[in-house]
Amino acid sequence: MNQTAIDNPYLLLTPGPLTTSQAVREAMLRDWCTWDRDYNELVQAIRVKLVRLATARFEDFTTVLMQGSGTFSVEAVLSSVIPTEGKLLVLTNGAYGDRMVQMARVHGIATEVIDFGEVTPVAAGPVEELLEKDPAITHIAVVHSETTTGMLNPIADIGETAKRYGKIFIVDAMSSFGGVPMDIADLHIDYLISSANKCIQGVPGFGFIIARTTELAATKGRARTLSLDLYDQWETMEKHNGKWRFTSPTHVVRAFYQALVELEAEGGMEKRYERYSRNQQILAEGMERLGFRSLLSKESQSPFITSFYYPDQEAFTFQAFYERLKKAGFVIYPGKISQADTFRIGNIGEVYPEDMERLLKAIAENRFW
């Protein structure tokens, strides 16, 4: 059993917040001053590490850190980069795509939506058809890993289509960045959005945007809010050596730096992807042996979180299942789709194959219904 399992009363088998390492938690034991040079240099080091993690063409990109949950960072992008005369196309197949639609409409942004349904991946064909009909569209947004179901959307084709039609490509990679190999330049991504408490395995408190520098530099004056003004946050960090405009989550930032160091020590995104994929494979195959059915096909399944149908047992209730698993040392997630009764089990964070085996053993020994 790993040290994390000893230190924590249970493993968070969720898509974030997630179980973190002891060293990440210990990094928060020191207080920091937001004006101090040492702290601001730490912020700058994080920004550099994030860009180099995202692409080999790091000279073309920059990073902005933004207080709040990942949703704050998504809204910062949508409300800051689309001009008044712009038009957004959102591709959705789950709650987080739907949330982007809601944000855009709250800010009065002209928006088109292609809804692929909850269990179908997004596809480039319908996007191209709409772009042919509606040249007013200026930006395209999609969720990479839709944690509503565990879907991993094929964003490469969408990025290629966006580039051919000269559109700005926005990707919510909240639950995927750091956990699956990617180069955002190759994927034609202009704005990638993620959060401290996902695959990089930090703790909640801020999100980040990795942006094509030339695109971000052109957005001055577009923001529809003060606190979520992406350009202003970036300009302040650029001019003042990592200074945030408003109070930053200092302890969380320090923990995130430690998490980045641990990601590098593990072997980068490739090795973390291998661990997460092995975790998910053990989970899915083991649950199938126990009589559970996965919601998605293997082709659409991400290595981060898996949705399972309720068992065909009248006595089964999710709440009882959840409570018994919690007592056994595991916390899982309820389902989120509208057309089936499901629950979700994540396998990211400081979680290893032996933890998946322990979970399966606990379920096998205690049928919970």
C-alpha positions in Angstrom: 0.0 0.0 0.0 1.4 3.4 -0.9 2.1 6.2 1.6 -0.9 8.2 0.4 -3.3 5.4 1.3 -1.9 5.3 4.8 -2.1 9.1 5.3 -5.6 9.6 3.9 -8.8 7.9 5.3 -9.9 7.2 1.7 -8.8 7.5 -1.9 -10.6 10.1 -4.0 -11.6 8.1 -7.1 -13.0 11.2 -8.7 -12.0 13.6 -11.6 -10.7 16.2 -9.2 -10.2 17.3 -6.5 -8.2 14.1 -6.3 -5.9 12.3 -4.0 -2.5 14.1 -3.8 0.9 13.1 -2.7 2.2 13.7 0.8 4.9 16.1 -0.6 2.2 18.2 -2.4 0.2 18.5 0.8 3.4 19.4 2.8 4.2 22.1 0.4 1.3 24.1 1.7 2.7 24.3 5.3 4.7 27.5 4.6 3.1 30.9 4.2 4.1 33.2 1.3 3.8 36.9 0.6 2.2 37.7 -2.8 4.6 40.7 -3.3 7.7 38.8 -2.4 10.2 38.2 -5.2 10.7 34.5 -4.3 7.0 33.8 -4.6 6.6 35.7 -7.9 9.6 33.9 -9.4 7.9 30.6 -8.4 4.9 31.8 -10.4 7.1 32.5 -13.4 8.8 29.1 -13.1 5.3 27.5 -13.2 4.3 29.5 -16.3 7.5 28.4 -18.1 7.0 24.7 -17.1 3.4 24.7 -18.3 4.2 26.1 -21.7 7.1 23.6 -22.2 4.8 20.8 -21.1 2.2 21.8 -23.6 4.3 22.2 -26.8 7.7 21.9 -28.3 7.0 25.3 -30.0 7.0 27.0 -26.6 8.2 30.3 -28.1 4.8 30.8 -29.7 2.7 30.4 -26.4 2.3 31.9 -23.0 0.5 31.0 -19.8 -1.9 32.9 -17.6 -2.9 31.7 -14.1 -6.4 32.6 -12.9 -7.8 32.4 -9.4 -10.8 30.1 -8.8 -12.0 26.7 -10.1 -11.4 25.6 -13.6 -14.8 27.0 -14.5 -13.5 30.5 -13.7 -10.7 30.0 -16.2 -13.1 28.8 -18.9 -15.3 31.8 -18.4 -12.3 34.1 -18.4 -11.4 32.9 -21.9 -14.9 33.0 -23.3 -15.7 36.4 -21.8 -12.3 37.9 -22.7 -11.2 36.8 -26.1 -14.4 36.9 -28.3 -15.0 40.4 -29.6 -18.5 42.0 -29.6 -19.0 41.2 -33.2 -17.6 37.7 -32.8 -19.6 34.4 -32.8 -18.9 31.2 -30.9 -19.5 27.7 -32.0 -19.7 25.2 -29.1 -19.5 21.5 -29.7 -21.1 19.7 -26.8 -21.7 16.1 -25.6 -22.0 16.6 -21.9 -22.5 19.0 -19.0 -19.3 20.8 -19.4 -19.9 21.7 -23.0 -23.4 22.8 -22.0 -21.8 25.0 -19.3 -19.7 26.8 -22.0 -23.0 27.5 -23.8 -24.5 28.9 -20.7 -21.5 31.1 -20.0 -21.5 32.5 -23.6 -25.2 33.4 -23.4 -24.8 35.0 -19.9 -22.2 37.4 -21.5 -24.4 38.1 -24.6 -22.1 36.3 -27.0 -23.6 35.2 -30.2 -23.5 31.4 -30.0 -24.2 28.4 -32.2 -24.3 24.8 -30.7 -23.8 21.4 -32.2 -25.1 18.9 -29.7 -23.8 15.4 -30.4 -25.7 13.7 -27.5 -24.2 12.4 -24.3 -22.6 9.2 -25.6 -21.4 10.2 -29.1 -18.0 11.8 -29.7 -17.8 15.1 -31.4 -17.0 15.0 -35.2 -15.5 17.4 -37.7 -18.1 16.7 -40.5 -21.0 18.6 -38.9 -18.6 21.4 -37.9 -17.4 21.9 -41.5 -21.0 21.9 -42.8 -21.9 24.6 -40.3 -18.8 26.7 -41.1 -19.7 26.6 -44.8 -23.2 28.0 -44.0 -22.2 30.5 -41.3 -19.0 32.4 -42.0 -19.8 34.7 -39.1 -18.4 32.1 -36.6 -15.1 33.3 -35.3 -14.3 30.9 -32.4 -14.9 27.1 -31.9 -14.9 25.6 -28.4 -14.9 22.0 -27.3 -14.3 19.9 -24.2 -11.4 17.4 -24.6 -12.3 15.0 -21.8 -16.0 15.2 -21.0 -16.2 14.0 -17.4 -20.0 13.8 -17.6 -19.4 10.3 -19.1 -15.6 9.8 -19.4 -15.6 10.6 -23.1 -12.3 11.5 -24.7 -13.2 13.7 -27.7 -11.1 13.5 -30.9 -10.0 17.1 -31.0 -7.3 16.8 -33.6 -9.8 16.7 -36.5 -11.7 19.7 -35.0 -8.4 21.7 -34.7 -7.5 21.0 -38.3 -11.0 22.1 -39.5 -10.7 25.3 -37.4 -7.4 26.1 -38.9 -8.6 25.5 -42.5 -11.4 27.9 -41.9 -9.4 30.5 -40.0 -11.2 30.1 -36.7 -9.8 30.5 -33.2 -9.8 27.1 -31.4 -10.6 26.9 -27.7 -10.2 23.6 -25.8 -11.4 22.9 -22.3 -8.7 20.3 -21.3 -9.6 20.5 -17.7 -9.5 16.7 -17.0 -6.9 15.7 -19.6 -4.0 18.1 -19.7 -1.0 16.6 -18.0 -2.5 13.1 -18.3 -2.4 12.4 -22.0 0.4 13.3 -24.4 -0.4 16.3 -26.6 1.3 19.2 -28.4 -1.1 22.1 -28.6 0.7 23.6 -31.6 0.2 20.4 -33.6 -3.5 20.4 -32.5 -3.9 24.0 -33.7 -5.2 25.0 -30.2 -5.2 28.7 -29.6 -6.4 28.6 -26.0 -6.1 25.5 -23.8 -7.7 25.6 -20.3 -7.0 23.4 -17.3 -6.9 23.4 -13.6 -4.4 22.8 -10.8 -6.4 19.9 -9.2 -6.6 17.6 -12.2 -4.0 15.4 -14.0 -1.0 17.5 -12.7 -2.2 16.4 -9.3 -2.2 19.7 -7.4 -5.0 21.0 -5.1 -8.0 23.2 -5.9 -7.6 27.0 -6.1 -6.6 28.2 -9.5 -6.8 27.3 -13.2 -4.5 28.2 -16.1 -4.8 29.1 -19.7 -2.0 28.3 -22.2 -2.5 30.7 -25.1 -1.0 31.5 -28.5 0.7 34.7 -27.6 -0.2 36.6 -30.8 -3.9 35.8 -30.3 -3.9 36.8 -26.6 -2.1 40.0 -27.3 -4.9 41.0 -29.8 -7.6 40.7 -27.1 -6.9 43.9 -25.1 -10.1 45.7 -24.2 -12.4 42.8 -25.1 -13.1 41.6 -21.5 -16.6 41.7 -20.3 -15.6 41.4 -16.6 -13.0 42.9 -14.3 -11.8 40.0 -12.2 -11.8 37.6 -15.2 -10.0 39.9 -17.6 -7.6 37.4 -19.2 -5.5 40.0 -21.1 -5.1 42.2 -18.0 -4.1 39.3 -15.8 -1.5 38.2 -18.5 -0.2 41.7 -18.9 0.3 42.1 -15.2 2.2 38.8 -14.9 4.3 39.7 -17.9 5.2 43.2 -16.7 5.6 42.5 -13.0 7.5 39.2 -13.0 4.6 36.9 -12.0 2.5 39.3 -10.0 -1.2 38.5 -9.9 -3.6 41.5 -10.1 -5.6 40.4 -7.0 -4.7 38.1 -4.1 -3.5 34.8 -5.3 -3.9 31.3 -3.7 -0.3 31.2 -2.5 -0.3 27.8 -0.8 -2.0 26.2 -3.7 0.5 27.7 -6.1 3.4 26.3 -4.1 1.7 22.9 -4.0 1.2 23.0 -7.8 4.9 23.7 -8.3 5.7 20.5 -6.3 3.1 18.6 -8.4 4.8 19.7 -11.6 8.2 18.5 -10.2 6.6 15.2 -9.4 5.1 15.0 -12.9 8.6 15.5 -14.4 10.0 12.9 -12.0 7.4 10.3 -13.1 8.5 10.8 -16.7 6.2 13.5 -17.9 2.8 13.2 -19.6 3.7 9.9 -21.4 4.5 8.0 -18.2 1.5 9.5 -16.4 -0.7 8.5 -19.3 0.6 5.0 -19.1 -0.2 4.8 -15.4 -3.7 6.3 -15.8 -4.4 4.0 -18.7 -3.3 0.9 -16.8 -5.5 2.0 -13.8 -8.5 2.4 -16.1 -7.9 -0.9 -17.8 -7.7 -2.8 -14.5 -10.9 -1.0 -13.3 -12.9 -1.6 -16.5 -12.0 -5.2 -16.9 -12.5 -6.0 -13.2 -15.9 -4.3 -13.1 -16.9 -6.3 -16.1 -15.9 -9.5 -14.4 -18.1 -8.4 -11.4 -21.1 -7.9 -13.7 -21.0 -4.1 -14.3 -21.4 -2.6 -17.8 -19.4 0.4 -18.9 -21.5 3.2 -20.5 -19.0 4.0 -23.3 -17.3 1.9 -25.9 -13.6 1.4 -25.5 -12.9 3.6 -28.5 -14.5 6.6 -26.8 -13.4 5.9 -23.3 -10.8 8.3 -21.6 -8.2 7.0 -19.2 -9.4 9.3 -16.5 -13.0 8.4 -15.3 -15.4 5.6 -16.3 -19.2 5.6 -16.1 -20.9 2.3 -15.2 -24.6 1.4 -15.5 -26.3 0.5 -12.2 -26.5 -3.2 -11.8 -29.7 -4.9 -12.7 -30.7 -5.4 -9.1 -33.7 -3.9 -7.5 -32.0 -3.6 -4.1 -29.2 -1.5 -5.5 -29.1 2.2 -4.5 -26.1 4.4 -5.3 -26.1 6.1 -1.9 -25.8 2.8 -0.1 -23.1 1.7 -2.5 -21.3 5.0 -2.0 -21.4 4.8 1.8 -20.1 1.2 1.9 -17.3 2.0 -0.4 -16.4 5.1 1.6 -16.1 2.9 4.7 -13.9 0.6 2.7 -11.6 3.5 1.8 -12.8 4.7 -1.5 -14.9 7.7 -2.6 -16.6 7.6 -6.1 -18.9 9.9 -8.0 -22.6 9.7 -8.9 -23.6 9.6 -12.5 -24.4 12.8 -14.5 -26.1 11.8 -17.7 -29.8 12.3 -18.2 -30.9 9.1 -20.0 -29.5 6.3 -17.8 -28.8 5.5 -14.2 -25.0 5.5 -13.9 -22.2 6.1 -11.4 -18.6 7.1 -12.2 -15.2 5.9 -10.9 -12.1 8.0 -11.5 -8.5 6.7 -11.5 -6.4 9.9 -11.7 -4.3 11.5 -8.9 -1.9 9.7 -6.6 -3.6 6.4 -7.5 -1.9 3.3 -8.7 -2.8 -0.1 -10.2 -2.7 -1.8 -6.8 -5.3 0.7 -5.6 -7.6 -0.4 -8.4 -7.1 -4.0 -7.4 -8.0 -3.1 -3.8 -11.1 -1.4 -4.9 -12.2 -4.4 -7.0 -11.5 -6.7 -4.1 -13.6 -4.5 -1.8 -16.6 -4.6 -4.2 -16.2 -8.4 -4.8 -16.2 -9.1 -1.0 -19.1 -6.8 -0.2 -21.8 -6.9 -2.9 -23.4 -3.9 -1.3 -26.9 -5.0 -2.3 
